[in-house]
Amino acid sequence: MAPIVPDKKKIKSFPTEAAFEAWLAANHARETVLWLRLYDAPRAAARGRGEGRLSLGCGVRADALWRSRTASATGG
């Protein structure tokens, strides 16, 4: 199997869960691919980084909430 190589233009990182939700609201209808850069919050904080960056838990929660909202709005 060939390796999957992400399109660097499609890789996004978001400073907060709210910023990710705003991006989803503005782009979900036209974007078909999103490579989401996530941070391991405890490890990043221990290194003095990671403040205000989207973690895996926040990214999954925001995506799940967005999917449930759009599914109920479209009847799906």
All heavy atoms as TSV, in Angstrom:
chain	resi	resn	atom	element	x	y	z
A	1	MET	N	N	0.837	-1.172	0.000
A	1	MET	CA	C	0.000	0.000	0.000
A	1	MET	C	C	0.889	1.244	0.000
A	1	MET	O	O	1.844	1.339	0.770
A	1	MET	CB	C	-0.903	-0.024	1.228
A	1	MET	CG	C	-1.765	1.193	1.362
A	1	MET	SD	S	-2.690	1.162	2.898
A	1	MET	CE	C	-4.318	1.011	2.255
A	2	ALA	N	N	0.556	2.175	-0.836
A	2	ALA	CA	C	1.321	3.417	-0.939
A	2	ALA	C	C	1.079	4.281	0.296
A	2	ALA	O	O	-0.028	4.290	0.843
A	2	ALA	CB	C	0.907	4.173	-2.192
A	3	PRO	N	N	2.094	5.004	0.738
A	3	PRO	CA	C	1.894	5.872	1.900
A	3	PRO	C	C	0.955	7.026	1.571
A	3	PRO	O	O	0.898	7.484	0.425
A	3	PRO	CB	C	3.298	6.387	2.210
A	3	PRO	CG	C	4.047	6.238	0.939
A	3	PRO	CD	C	3.442	5.062	0.222
A	4	ILE	N	N	0.236	7.466	2.563
A	4	ILE	CA	C	-0.650	8.620	2.406
A	4	ILE	C	C	0.167	9.872	2.679
A	4	ILE	O	O	0.791	9.992	3.735
A	4	ILE	CB	C	-1.844	8.537	3.360
A	4	ILE	CG1	C	-2.675	7.302	3.030
A	4	ILE	CG2	C	-2.680	9.804	3.294
A	4	ILE	CD1	C	-3.771	7.015	4.032
A	5	VAL	N	N	0.175	10.776	1.726
A	5	VAL	CA	C	0.934	12.012	1.858
A	5	VAL	C	C	-0.056	13.171	1.872
A	5	VAL	O	O	-0.746	13.406	0.879
A	5	VAL	CB	C	1.939	12.180	0.696
A	5	VAL	CG1	C	2.713	13.469	0.844
A	5	VAL	CG2	C	2.878	10.982	0.631
A	6	PRO	N	N	-0.144	13.886	2.992
A	6	PRO	CA	C	-1.109	14.985	3.059
A	6	PRO	C	C	-0.700	16.170	2.194
A	6	PRO	O	O	0.485	16.440	2.013
A	6	PRO	CB	C	-1.113	15.370	4.533
A	6	PRO	CG	C	0.194	14.914	5.054
A	6	PRO	CD	C	0.582	13.716	4.237
A	7	ASP	N	N	-1.711	16.843	1.670
A	7	ASP	CA	C	-1.497	18.095	0.956
A	7	ASP	C	C	-1.212	19.158	2.021
A	7	ASP	O	O	-2.055	19.438	2.870
A	7	ASP	CB	C	-2.757	18.443	0.159
A	7	ASP	CG	C	-2.665	19.764	-0.568
A	7	ASP	OD1	O	-1.689	20.516	-0.388
A	7	ASP	OD2	O	-3.604	20.054	-1.339
A	8	LYS	N	N	-0.034	19.737	1.998
A	8	LYS	CA	C	0.350	20.690	3.040
A	8	LYS	C	C	-0.592	21.878	3.138
A	8	LYS	O	O	-0.722	22.490	4.191
A	8	LYS	CB	C	1.783	21.150	2.834
A	8	LYS	CG	C	2.773	20.048	3.088
A	8	LYS	CD	C	4.193	20.514	2.982
A	8	LYS	CE	C	5.097	19.324	3.277
A	8	LYS	NZ	N	6.480	19.708	3.415
A	9	LYS	N	N	-1.274	22.199	2.049
A	9	LYS	CA	C	-2.232	23.309	2.071
A	9	LYS	C	C	-3.494	22.948	2.850
A	9	LYS	O	O	-4.248	23.831	3.237
A	9	LYS	CB	C	-2.614	23.707	0.649
A	9	LYS	CG	C	-1.456	24.270	-0.145
A	9	LYS	CD	C	-1.866	24.527	-1.570
A	9	LYS	CE	C	-0.660	24.925	-2.402
A	9	LYS	NZ	N	-0.977	24.994	-3.823
A	10	LYS	N	N	-3.721	21.660	3.050
A	10	LYS	CA	C	-4.915	21.198	3.750
A	10	LYS	C	C	-4.679	20.951	5.230
A	10	LYS	O	O	-5.592	20.612	5.962
A	10	LYS	CB	C	-5.456	19.906	3.115
A	10	LYS	CG	C	-5.855	20.046	1.669
A	10	LYS	CD	C	-7.170	20.748	1.555
A	10	LYS	CE	C	-7.631	20.795	0.093
A	10	LYS	NZ	N	-8.915	21.426	-0.043
A	11	ILE	N	N	-3.429	21.096	5.699
A	11	ILE	CA	C	-3.125	20.891	7.112
A	11	ILE	C	C	-3.459	22.173	7.871
A	11	ILE	O	O	-2.964	23.248	7.541
A	11	ILE	CB	C	-1.649	20.523	7.325
A	11	ILE	CG1	C	-1.306	19.223	6.588
A	11	ILE	CG2	C	-1.344	20.395	8.811
A	11	ILE	CD1	C	0.169	18.878	6.586
A	12	LYS	N	N	-4.307	22.045	8.875
A	12	LYS	CA	C	-4.737	23.207	9.657
A	12	LYS	C	C	-4.487	22.953	11.135
A	12	LYS	O	O	-4.582	21.831	11.620
A	12	LYS	CB	C	-6.241	23.458	9.478
A	12	LYS	CG	C	-6.697	23.591	8.046
A	12	LYS	CD	C	-6.535	24.990	7.565
A	12	LYS	CE	C	-7.155	25.127	6.181
A	12	LYS	NZ	N	-6.338	25.768	5.234
A	13	SER	N	N	-4.180	23.995	11.851
A	13	SER	CA	C	-4.153	23.945	13.308
A	13	SER	C	C	-4.991	25.120	13.798
A	13	SER	O	O	-5.117	26.136	13.113
A	13	SER	CB	C	-2.730	24.012	13.847
A	13	SER	OG	O	-2.120	25.221	13.493
A	14	PHE	N	N	-5.577	24.943	14.950
A	14	PHE	CA	C	-6.473	25.961	15.491
A	14	PHE	C	C	-6.074	26.261	16.923
A	14	PHE	O	O	-5.741	25.349	17.682
A	14	PHE	CB	C	-7.926	25.473	15.422
A	14	PHE	CG	C	-8.381	25.186	14.027
A	14	PHE	CD1	C	-8.273	23.910	13.495
A	14	PHE	CD2	C	-8.871	26.190	13.223
A	14	PHE	CE1	C	-8.662	23.641	12.196
A	14	PHE	CE2	C	-9.263	25.933	11.920
A	14	PHE	CZ	C	-9.159	24.658	11.401
A	15	PRO	N	N	-6.110	27.530	17.315
A	15	PRO	CA	C	-5.693	27.886	18.668
A	15	PRO	C	C	-6.680	27.445	19.747
A	15	PRO	O	O	-6.291	27.231	20.881
A	15	PRO	CB	C	-5.565	29.407	18.618
A	15	PRO	CG	C	-6.466	29.826	17.511
A	15	PRO	CD	C	-6.445	28.696	16.510
A	16	THR	N	N	-7.953	27.308	19.366
A	16	THR	CA	C	-8.978	26.941	20.346
A	16	THR	C	C	-10.041	26.079	19.678
A	16	THR	O	O	-10.158	26.031	18.450
A	16	THR	CB	C	-9.690	28.182	20.909
A	16	THR	OG1	O	-10.371	28.849	19.839
A	16	THR	CG2	C	-8.723	29.154	21.584
A	17	GLU	N	N	-10.846	25.439	20.520
A	17	GLU	CA	C	-11.975	24.657	20.018
A	17	GLU	C	C	-12.974	25.570	19.302
A	17	GLU	O	O	-13.524	25.212	18.266
A	17	GLU	CB	C	-12.643	23.939	21.191
A	17	GLU	CG	C	-13.690	22.942	20.789
A	17	GLU	CD	C	-14.197	22.124	21.970
A	17	GLU	OE1	O	-13.622	22.179	23.055
A	17	GLU	OE2	O	-15.188	21.411	21.766
A	18	ALA	N	N	-13.159	26.769	19.826
A	18	ALA	CA	C	-14.077	27.727	19.202
A	18	ALA	C	C	-13.606	28.113	17.796
A	18	ALA	O	O	-14.415	28.253	16.879
A	18	ALA	CB	C	-14.222	28.970	20.078
A	19	ALA	N	N	-12.312	28.260	17.620
A	19	ALA	CA	C	-11.770	28.595	16.297
A	19	ALA	C	C	-12.003	27.447	15.319
A	19	ALA	O	O	-12.332	27.674	14.155
A	19	ALA	CB	C	-10.284	28.911	16.396
A	20	PHE	N	N	-11.847	26.207	15.794
A	20	PHE	CA	C	-12.109	25.046	14.948
A	20	PHE	C	C	-13.586	24.984	14.575
A	20	PHE	O	O	-13.941	24.768	13.420
A	20	PHE	CB	C	-11.673	23.772	15.669
A	20	PHE	CG	C	-11.899	22.496	14.894
A	20	PHE	CD1	C	-11.643	22.422	13.534
A	20	PHE	CD2	C	-12.348	21.361	15.536
A	20	PHE	CE1	C	-11.841	21.230	12.822
A	20	PHE	CE2	C	-12.549	20.170	14.840
A	20	PHE	CZ	C	-12.293	20.113	13.487
A	21	GLU	N	N	-14.470	25.214	15.541
A	21	GLU	CA	C	-15.903	25.218	15.246
A	21	GLU	C	C	-16.260	26.308	14.241
A	21	GLU	O	O	-17.087	26.096	13.357
A	21	GLU	CB	C	-16.703	25.384	16.530
A	21	GLU	CG	C	-16.676	24.157	17.403
A	21	GLU	CD	C	-17.488	24.308	18.683
A	21	GLU	OE1	O	-18.108	25.372	18.891
A	21	GLU	OE2	O	-17.500	23.345	19.464
A	22	ALA	N	N	-15.644	27.474	14.362
A	22	ALA	CA	C	-15.899	28.561	13.410
A	22	ALA	C	C	-15.445	28.167	12.008
A	22	ALA	O	O	-16.129	28.437	11.019
A	22	ALA	CB	C	-15.185	29.834	13.867
A	23	TRP	N	N	-14.277	27.498	11.925
A	23	TRP	CA	C	-13.791	27.037	10.618
A	23	TRP	C	C	-14.763	26.017	10.027
A	23	TRP	O	O	-15.081	26.070	8.841
A	23	TRP	CB	C	-12.399	26.431	10.750
A	23	TRP	CG	C	-11.811	26.062	9.425
A	23	TRP	CD1	C	-11.042	26.857	8.631
A	23	TRP	CD2	C	-11.989	24.830	8.716
A	23	TRP	NE1	N	-10.713	26.183	7.474
A	23	TRP	CE2	C	-11.294	24.935	7.500
A	23	TRP	CE3	C	-12.667	23.654	8.987
A	23	TRP	CZ2	C	-11.251	23.911	6.558
A	23	TRP	CZ3	C	-12.627	22.636	8.048
A	23	TRP	CH2	C	-11.922	22.764	6.859
A	24	LEU	N	N	-15.237	25.077	10.853
A	24	LEU	CA	C	-16.196	24.081	10.371
A	24	LEU	C	C	-17.463	24.754	9.847
A	24	LEU	O	O	-17.978	24.392	8.796
A	24	LEU	CB	C	-16.560	23.096	11.492
A	24	LEU	CG	C	-15.499	22.083	11.866
A	24	LEU	CD1	C	-15.914	21.348	13.142
A	24	LEU	CD2	C	-15.272	21.091	10.742
A	25	ALA	N	N	-17.957	25.733	10.578
A	25	ALA	CA	C	-19.180	26.435	10.162
A	25	ALA	C	C	-18.992	27.127	8.821
A	25	ALA	O	O	-19.893	27.129	7.977
A	25	ALA	CB	C	-19.584	27.454	11.226
A	26	ALA	N	N	-17.819	27.694	8.607
A	26	ALA	CA	C	-17.563	28.439	7.376
A	26	ALA	C	C	-17.175	27.556	6.198
A	26	ALA	O	O	-17.377	27.941	5.047
A	26	ALA	CB	C	-16.449	29.463	7.620
A	27	ASN	N	N	-16.626	26.359	6.443
A	27	ASN	CA	C	-16.017	25.583	5.365
A	27	ASN	C	C	-16.570	24.191	5.129
A	27	ASN	O	O	-16.164	23.530	4.184
A	27	ASN	CB	C	-14.511	25.458	5.634
A	27	ASN	CG	C	-13.818	26.789	5.588
A	27	ASN	OD1	O	-13.601	27.349	4.532
A	27	ASN	ND2	N	-13.498	27.322	6.749
A	28	HIS	N	N	-17.463	23.720	5.989
A	28	HIS	CA	C	-17.876	22.316	5.876
A	28	HIS	C	C	-18.534	21.983	4.545
A	28	HIS	O	O	-18.411	20.871	4.056
A	28	HIS	CB	C	-18.821	21.932	7.027
A	28	HIS	CG	C	-20.223	22.329	6.809
A	28	HIS	ND1	N	-20.666	23.627	7.016
A	28	HIS	CD2	C	-21.284	21.618	6.372
A	28	HIS	CE1	C	-21.953	23.673	6.724
A	28	HIS	NE2	N	-22.349	22.491	6.340
A	29	ALA	N	N	-19.212	22.930	3.929
A	29	ALA	CA	C	-19.943	22.658	2.689
A	29	ALA	C	C	-19.019	22.540	1.477
A	29	ALA	O	O	-19.373	21.878	0.502
A	29	ALA	CB	C	-20.982	23.750	2.452
A	30	ARG	N	N	-17.838	23.146	1.534
A	30	ARG	CA	C	-16.988	23.137	0.345
A	30	ARG	C	C	-15.710	22.313	0.497
A	30	ARG	O	O	-15.136	21.877	-0.492
A	30	ARG	CB	C	-16.650	24.558	-0.081
A	30	ARG	CG	C	-15.753	25.294	0.842
A	30	ARG	CD	C	-15.325	26.629	0.235
A	30	ARG	NE	N	-14.637	27.395	1.231
A	30	ARG	CZ	C	-15.142	28.421	1.880
A	30	ARG	NH1	N	-16.355	28.823	1.609
A	30	ARG	NH2	N	-14.450	29.061	2.776
A	31	GLU	N	N	-15.242	22.120	1.719
A	31	GLU	CA	C	-14.008	21.359	1.929
A	31	GLU	C	C	-14.319	19.867	2.008
A	31	GLU	O	O	-15.263	19.462	2.662
A	31	GLU	CB	C	-13.308	21.800	3.207
A	31	GLU	CG	C	-12.719	23.192	3.126
A	31	GLU	CD	C	-11.528	23.291	2.195
A	31	GLU	OE1	O	-10.863	22.282	1.926
A	31	GLU	OE2	O	-11.257	24.403	1.727
A	32	THR	N	N	-13.533	19.064	1.322
A	32	THR	CA	C	-13.730	17.614	1.360
A	32	THR	C	C	-12.650	16.916	2.178
A	32	THR	O	O	-12.829	15.772	2.576
A	32	THR	CB	C	-13.731	17.029	-0.062
A	32	THR	OG1	O	-12.501	17.367	-0.697
A	32	THR	CG2	C	-14.892	17.570	-0.869
A	33	VAL	N	N	-11.547	17.621	2.434
A	33	VAL	CA	C	-10.435	17.039	3.181
A	33	VAL	C	C	-9.921	18.064	4.182
A	33	VAL	O	O	-9.778	19.241	3.865
A	33	VAL	CB	C	-9.277	16.634	2.239
A	33	VAL	CG1	C	-8.068	16.170	3.026
A	33	VAL	CG2	C	-9.726	15.566	1.274
A	34	LEU	N	N	-9.642	17.593	5.386
A	34	LEU	CA	C	-8.997	18.419	6.394
A	34	LEU	C	C	-8.001	17.548	7.135
A	34	LEU	O	O	-8.354	16.497	7.675
A	34	LEU	CB	C	-10.019	18.979	7.389
A	34	LEU	CG	C	-9.427	19.639	8.641
A	34	LEU	CD1	C	-8.617	20.878	8.266
A	34	LEU	CD2	C	-10.513	19.983	9.626
A	35	TRP	N	N	-6.752	17.964	7.131
A	35	TRP	CA	C	-5.726	17.328	7.954
A	35	TRP	C	C	-5.605	18.225	9.175
A	35	TRP	O	O	-5.189	19.365	9.078
A	35	TRP	CB	C	-4.400	17.242	7.207
A	35	TRP	CG	C	-4.406	16.221	6.123
A	35	TRP	CD1	C	-4.798	16.407	4.835
A	35	TRP	CD2	C	-4.022	14.855	6.240
A	35	TRP	NE1	N	-4.674	15.233	4.135
A	35	TRP	CE2	C	-4.203	14.262	4.983
A	35	TRP	CE3	C	-3.535	14.076	7.287
A	35	TRP	CZ2	C	-3.911	12.930	4.745
A	35	TRP	CZ3	C	-3.248	12.745	7.046
A	35	TRP	CH2	C	-3.438	12.188	5.784
A	36	LEU	N	N	-6.011	17.705	10.303
A	36	LEU	CA	C	-6.065	18.497	11.524
A	36	LEU	C	C	-4.816	18.250	12.370
A	36	LEU	O	O	-4.522	17.121	12.750
A	36	LEU	CB	C	-7.320	18.098	12.311
A	36	LEU	CG	C	-7.665	18.891	13.554
A	36	LEU	CD1	C	-7.809	20.378	13.229
A	36	LEU	CD2	C	-8.954	18.350	14.161
A	37	ARG	N	N	-4.086	19.321	12.643
A	37	ARG	CA	C	-2.894	19.223	13.501
A	37	ARG	C	C	-3.365	19.335	14.943
A	37	ARG	O	O	-3.969	20.319	15.334
A	37	ARG	CB	C	-1.916	20.335	13.179
A	37	ARG	CG	C	-0.681	20.295	14.074
A	37	ARG	CD	C	0.346	21.329	13.666
A	37	ARG	NE	N	1.013	20.845	12.457
A	37	ARG	CZ	C	1.281	21.600	11.403
A	37	ARG	NH1	N	0.942	22.863	11.381
A	37	ARG	NH2	N	1.890	21.095	10.351
A	38	LEU	N	N	-3.107	18.269	15.702
A	38	LEU	CA	C	-3.522	18.213	17.099
A	38	LEU	C	C	-2.299	18.164	17.999
A	38	LEU	O	O	-1.218	17.743	17.583
A	38	LEU	CB	C	-4.386	16.972	17.347
A	38	LEU	CG	C	-5.678	16.918	16.534
A	38	LEU	CD1	C	-6.354	15.573	16.714
A	38	LEU	CD2	C	-6.610	18.046	16.921
A	39	TYR	N	N	-2.492	18.556	19.235
A	39	TYR	CA	C	-1.392	18.606	20.185
A	39	TYR	C	C	-1.713	17.759	21.401
A	39	TYR	O	O	-2.844	17.726	21.867
A	39	TYR	CB	C	-1.135	20.058	20.609
A	39	TYR	CG	C	-0.692	20.901	19.441
A	39	TYR	CD1	C	-1.612	21.526	18.619
A	39	TYR	CD2	C	0.650	21.036	19.138
A	39	TYR	CE1	C	-1.202	22.273	17.528
A	39	TYR	CE2	C	1.072	21.780	18.051
A	39	TYR	CZ	C	0.138	22.400	17.248
A	39	TYR	OH	O	0.548	23.129	16.183
A	40	ASP	N	N	-0.711	17.078	21.908
A	40	ASP	CA	C	-0.818	16.335	23.155
A	40	ASP	C	C	-0.679	17.368	24.265
A	40	ASP	O	O	0.425	17.805	24.591
A	40	ASP	CB	C	0.295	15.289	23.216
A	40	ASP	CG	C	0.268	14.471	24.485
A	40	ASP	OD1	O	-0.465	14.833	25.426
A	40	ASP	OD2	O	0.992	13.472	24.541
A	41	ALA	N	N	-1.805	17.797	24.821
A	41	ALA	CA	C	-1.817	18.925	25.756
A	41	ALA	C	C	-0.882	18.743	26.947
A	41	ALA	O	O	-0.100	19.656	27.247
A	41	ALA	CB	C	-3.241	19.219	26.204
A	42	PRO	N	N	-0.916	17.624	27.677
A	42	PRO	CA	C	-0.001	17.502	28.823
A	42	PRO	C	C	1.475	17.551	28.427
A	42	PRO	O	O	2.274	18.203	29.078
A	42	PRO	CB	C	-0.355	16.134	29.422
A	42	PRO	CG	C	-1.740	15.860	28.958
A	42	PRO	CD	C	-1.831	16.500	27.605
A	43	ARG	N	N	1.828	16.884	27.340
A	43	ARG	CA	C	3.225	16.869	26.904
A	43	ARG	C	C	3.656	18.256	26.427
A	43	ARG	O	O	4.739	18.726	26.748
A	43	ARG	CB	C	3.412	15.847	25.797
A	43	ARG	CG	C	4.866	15.618	25.468
A	43	ARG	CD	C	5.066	14.557	24.427
A	43	ARG	NE	N	4.434	13.307	24.829
A	43	ARG	CZ	C	4.204	12.297	24.012
A	43	ARG	NH1	N	4.569	12.382	22.753
A	43	ARG	NH2	N	3.638	11.200	24.436
A	44	ALA	N	N	2.789	18.929	25.666
A	44	ALA	CA	C	3.129	20.261	25.169
A	44	ALA	C	C	3.245	21.254	26.325
A	44	ALA	O	O	4.145	22.088	26.349
A	44	ALA	CB	C	2.070	20.726	24.169
A	45	ALA	N	N	2.352	21.142	27.306
A	45	ALA	CA	C	2.405	22.041	28.459
A	45	ALA	C	C	3.691	21.813	29.257
A	45	ALA	O	O	4.302	22.768	29.740
A	45	ALA	CB	C	1.180	21.831	29.340
A	46	ALA	N	N	4.104	20.558	29.388
A	46	ALA	CA	C	5.333	20.250	30.110
A	46	ALA	C	C	6.549	20.854	29.426
A	46	ALA	O	O	7.546	21.166	30.071
A	46	ALA	CB	C	5.500	18.736	30.248
A	47	ARG	N	N	6.465	21.019	28.120
A	47	ARG	CA	C	7.578	21.606	27.354
A	47	ARG	C	C	7.437	23.125	27.223
A	47	ARG	O	O	8.201	23.756	26.514
A	47	ARG	CB	C	7.628	20.988	25.958
A	47	ARG	CG	C	8.000	19.527	25.971
A	47	ARG	CD	C	8.018	18.983	24.584
A	47	ARG	NE	N	8.342	17.558	24.600
A	47	ARG	CZ	C	8.095	16.742	23.615
A	47	ARG	NH1	N	7.525	17.177	22.512
A	47	ARG	NH2	N	8.401	15.467	23.705
A	48	GLY	N	N	6.398	23.686	27.848
A	48	GLY	CA	C	6.195	25.128	27.762
A	48	GLY	C	C	5.490	25.563	26.499
A	48	GLY	O	O	5.491	26.729	26.144
A	49	ARG	N	N	4.889	24.589	25.794
A	49	ARG	CA	C	4.148	24.901	24.571
A	49	ARG	C	C	2.750	24.320	24.726
A	49	ARG	O	O	2.446	23.616	25.658
A	49	ARG	CB	C	4.816	24.268	23.356
A	49	ARG	CG	C	6.220	24.741	23.133
A	49	ARG	CD	C	6.773	24.237	21.810
A	49	ARG	NE	N	6.757	22.806	21.681
A	49	ARG	CZ	C	7.773	21.990	21.903
A	49	ARG	NH1	N	8.907	22.473	22.329
A	49	ARG	NH2	N	7.670	20.694	21.713
A	50	GLY	N	N	1.907	24.619	23.787
A	50	GLY	CA	C	0.607	23.974	23.767
A	50	GLY	C	C	-0.518	24.806	24.342
A	50	GLY	O	O	-1.677	24.462	24.193
A	51	GLU	N	N	-0.176	25.889	25.023
A	51	GLU	CA	C	-1.239	26.738	25.531
A	51	GLU	C	C	-2.031	27.303	24.355
A	51	GLU	O	O	-1.458	27.809	23.410
A	51	GLU	CB	C	-0.649	27.898	26.343
A	51	GLU	CG	C	-0.148	27.493	27.695
A	51	GLU	CD	C	-1.263	27.057	28.621
A	51	GLU	OE1	O	-2.308	27.730	28.648
A	51	GLU	OE2	O	-1.097	26.039	29.299
A	52	GLY	N	N	-3.325	27.176	24.421
A	52	GLY	CA	C	-4.165	27.721	23.370
A	52	GLY	C	C	-4.110	26.956	22.070
A	52	GLY	O	O	-4.374	27.504	21.023
A	53	ARG	N	N	-3.760	25.656	22.139
A	53	ARG	CA	C	-3.747	24.843	20.920
A	53	ARG	C	C	-4.760	23.724	21.064
A	53	ARG	O	O	-4.986	23.210	22.142
A	53	ARG	CB	C	-2.360	24.263	20.677
A	53	ARG	CG	C	-1.368	25.332	20.293
A	53	ARG	CD	C	-0.059	24.717	19.925
A	53	ARG	NE	N	0.834	25.747	19.393
A	53	ARG	CZ	C	2.111	25.579	19.244
A	53	ARG	NH1	N	2.675	24.435	19.579
A	53	ARG	NH2	N	2.856	26.526	18.759
A	54	LEU	N	N	-5.338	23.339	19.951
A	54	LEU	CA	C	-6.372	22.319	19.938
A	54	LEU	C	C	-5.786	20.954	20.264
A	54	LEU	O	O	-4.815	20.525	19.645
A	54	LEU	CB	C	-7.026	22.292	18.552
A	54	LEU	CG	C	-8.326	21.520	18.422
A	54	LEU	CD1	C	-9.426	22.174	19.232
A	54	LEU	CD2	C	-8.734	21.434	16.978
A	55	SER	N	N	-6.386	20.281	21.230
A	55	SER	CA	C	-5.944	18.936	21.589
A	55	SER	C	C	-6.841	17.914	20.907
A	55	SER	O	O	-7.892	18.250	20.362
A	55	SER	CB	C	-6.000	18.739	23.105
A	55	SER	OG	O	-7.343	18.728	23.541
A	56	LEU	N	N	-6.445	16.660	20.959
A	56	LEU	CA	C	-7.226	15.594	20.347
A	56	LEU	C	C	-8.639	15.558	20.909
A	56	LEU	O	O	-9.611	15.489	20.168
A	56	LEU	CB	C	-6.532	14.247	20.542
A	56	LEU	CG	C	-7.284	13.022	20.019
A	56	LEU	CD1	C	-7.536	13.132	18.536
A	56	LEU	CD2	C	-6.519	11.758	20.345
A	57	GLY	N	N	-8.776	15.622	22.224
A	57	GLY	CA	C	-10.108	15.577	22.843
A	57	GLY	C	C	-11.002	16.698	22.360
A	57	GLY	O	O	-12.168	16.484	22.028
A	58	CYS	N	N	-10.468	17.899	22.297
A	58	CYS	CA	C	-11.259	19.047	21.831
A	58	CYS	C	C	-11.616	18.907	20.361
A	58	CYS	O	O	-12.729	19.218	19.954
A	58	CYS	CB	C	-10.490	20.347	22.041
A	58	CYS	SG	S	-10.277	20.809	23.753
A	59	GLY	N	N	-10.680	18.443	19.557
A	59	GLY	CA	C	-10.938	18.287	18.120
A	59	GLY	C	C	-12.007	17.254	17.848
A	59	GLY	O	O	-12.915	17.471	17.039
A	60	VAL	N	N	-11.940	16.124	18.540
A	60	VAL	CA	C	-12.945	15.071	18.355
A	60	VAL	C	C	-14.303	15.554	18.827
A	60	VAL	O	O	-15.325	15.348	18.168
A	60	VAL	CB	C	-12.519	13.776	19.097
A	60	VAL	CG1	C	-13.654	12.772	19.146
A	60	VAL	CG2	C	-11.295	13.181	18.440
A	61	ARG	N	N	-14.341	16.224	19.978
A	61	ARG	CA	C	-15.611	16.724	20.520
A	61	ARG	C	C	-16.242	17.739	19.564
A	61	ARG	O	O	-17.428	17.666	19.268
A	61	ARG	CB	C	-15.383	17.342	21.900
A	61	ARG	CG	C	-16.655	17.823	22.561
A	61	ARG	CD	C	-16.450	18.276	24.006
A	61	ARG	NE	N	-15.391	19.260	24.159
A	61	ARG	CZ	C	-14.244	19.029	24.785
A	61	ARG	NH1	N	-13.997	17.840	25.291
A	61	ARG	NH2	N	-13.350	19.984	24.898
A	62	ALA	N	N	-15.448	18.682	19.050
A	62	ALA	CA	C	-15.988	19.697	18.143
A	62	ALA	C	C	-16.501	19.062	16.861
A	62	ALA	O	O	-17.576	19.418	16.362
A	62	ALA	CB	C	-14.918	20.745	17.818
A	63	ASP	N	N	-15.757	18.090	16.318
A	63	ASP	CA	C	-16.197	17.411	15.098
A	63	ASP	C	C	-17.489	16.643	15.340
A	63	ASP	O	O	-18.422	16.714	14.538
A	63	ASP	CB	C	-15.111	16.470	14.591
A	63	ASP	CG	C	-15.542	15.743	13.331
A	63	ASP	OD1	O	-15.822	16.429	12.325
A	63	ASP	OD2	O	-15.614	14.513	13.363
A	64	ALA	N	N	-17.581	15.923	16.458
A	64	ALA	CA	C	-18.785	15.147	16.756
A	64	ALA	C	C	-19.990	16.064	16.943
A	64	ALA	O	O	-21.089	15.773	16.441
A	64	ALA	CB	C	-18.567	14.299	18.001
A	65	LEU	N	N	-19.802	17.162	17.639
A	65	LEU	CA	C	-20.908	18.109	17.829
A	65	LEU	C	C	-21.347	18.699	16.494
A	65	LEU	O	O	-22.538	18.843	16.228
A	65	LEU	CB	C	-20.501	19.226	18.792
A	65	LEU	CG	C	-20.376	18.833	20.252
A	65	LEU	CD1	C	-19.750	19.970	21.054
A	65	LEU	CD2	C	-21.729	18.466	20.829
A	66	TRP	N	N	-20.364	19.050	15.649
A	66	TRP	CA	C	-20.704	19.632	14.351
A	66	TRP	C	C	-21.465	18.623	13.495
A	66	TRP	O	O	-22.456	18.947	12.869
A	66	TRP	CB	C	-19.462	20.115	13.620
A	66	TRP	CG	C	-19.836	20.774	12.343
A	66	TRP	CD1	C	-19.761	20.248	11.099
A	66	TRP	CD2	C	-20.427	22.060	12.192
A	66	TRP	NE1	N	-20.250	21.131	10.181
A	66	TRP	CE2	C	-20.672	22.249	10.821
A	66	TRP	CE3	C	-20.775	23.065	13.086
A	66	TRP	CZ2	C	-21.245	23.411	10.331
A	66	TRP	CZ3	C	-21.336	24.217	12.584
A	66	TRP	CH2	C	-21.561	24.382	11.221
A	67	ARG	N	N	-21.001	17.381	13.478
A	67	ARG	CA	C	-21.684	16.344	12.689
A	67	ARG	C	C	-23.110	16.138	13.165
A	67	ARG	O	O	-24.024	15.980	12.351
A	67	ARG	CB	C	-20.911	15.021	12.758
A	67	ARG	CG	C	-19.639	15.021	11.965
A	67	ARG	CD	C	-18.873	13.723	12.217
A	67	ARG	NE	N	-17.587	13.756	11.610
A	67	ARG	CZ	C	-17.324	13.262	10.397
A	67	ARG	NH1	N	-18.278	12.712	9.687
A	67	ARG	NH2	N	-16.116	13.339	9.907
A	68	SER	N	N	-23.335	16.131	14.481
A	68	SER	CA	C	-24.685	15.930	14.991
A	68	SER	C	C	-25.579	17.109	14.637
A	68	SER	O	O	-26.743	16.949	14.306
A	68	SER	CB	C	-24.688	15.676	16.494
A	68	SER	OG	O	-24.280	16.821	17.198
A	69	ARG	N	N	-25.028	18.311	14.674
A	69	ARG	CA	C	-25.821	19.506	14.305
A	69	ARG	C	C	-26.213	19.476	12.830
A	69	ARG	O	O	-27.348	19.753	12.473
A	69	ARG	CB	C	-25.031	20.785	14.581
A	69	ARG	CG	C	-24.901	21.111	16.016
A	69	ARG	CD	C	-24.142	22.424	16.154
A	69	ARG	NE	N	-23.567	22.510	17.476
A	69	ARG	CZ	C	-22.471	23.141	17.772
A	69	ARG	NH1	N	-21.792	23.775	16.836
A	69	ARG	NH2	N	-22.020	23.165	18.993
A	70	THR	N	N	-25.249	19.152	11.968
A	70	THR	CA	C	-25.545	19.161	10.537
A	70	THR	C	C	-26.459	17.999	10.160
A	70	THR	O	O	-27.303	18.132	9.291
A	70	THR	CB	C	-24.263	19.136	9.681
A	70	THR	OG1	O	-23.484	18.005	10.033
A	70	THR	CG2	C	-23.462	20.401	9.865
A	71	ALA	N	N	-26.315	16.865	10.831
A	71	ALA	CA	C	-27.197	15.720	10.546
A	71	ALA	C	C	-28.633	16.033	10.933
A	71	ALA	O	O	-29.573	15.733	10.189
A	71	ALA	CB	C	-26.713	14.478	11.284
A	72	SER	N	N	-28.835	16.664	12.086
A	72	SER	CA	C	-30.199	16.969	12.498
A	72	SER	C	C	-30.790	18.081	11.637
A	72	SER	O	O	-31.986	18.093	11.357
A	72	SER	CB	C	-30.243	17.366	13.979
A	72	SER	OG	O	-29.482	18.536	14.206
A	73	ALA	N	N	-29.947	18.997	11.146
A	73	ALA	CA	C	-30.436	20.079	10.285
A	73	ALA	C	C	-30.829	19.573	8.909
A	73	ALA	O	O	-31.723	20.123	8.272
A	73	ALA	CB	C	-29.381	21.171	10.157
A	74	THR	N	N	-30.177	18.506	8.456
A	74	THR	CA	C	-30.473	17.979	7.115
A	74	THR	C	C	-31.383	16.763	7.162
A	74	THR	O	O	-31.696	16.182	6.132
A	74	THR	CB	C	-29.162	17.581	6.389
A	74	THR	OG1	O	-28.500	16.577	7.146
A	74	THR	CG2	C	-28.261	18.787	6.189
A	75	GLY	N	N	-31.758	16.362	8.371
A	75	GLY	CA	C	-32.634	15.207	8.495
A	75	GLY	C	C	-31.904	13.874	8.403
A	75	GLY	O	O	-32.500	12.824	8.276
A	76	GLY	N	N	-30.561	13.894	8.485
A	76	GLY	CA	C	-29.756	12.685	8.333
A	76	GLY	C	C	-29.212	12.163	9.549
A	76	GLY	O	O	-29.240	11.805	10.532
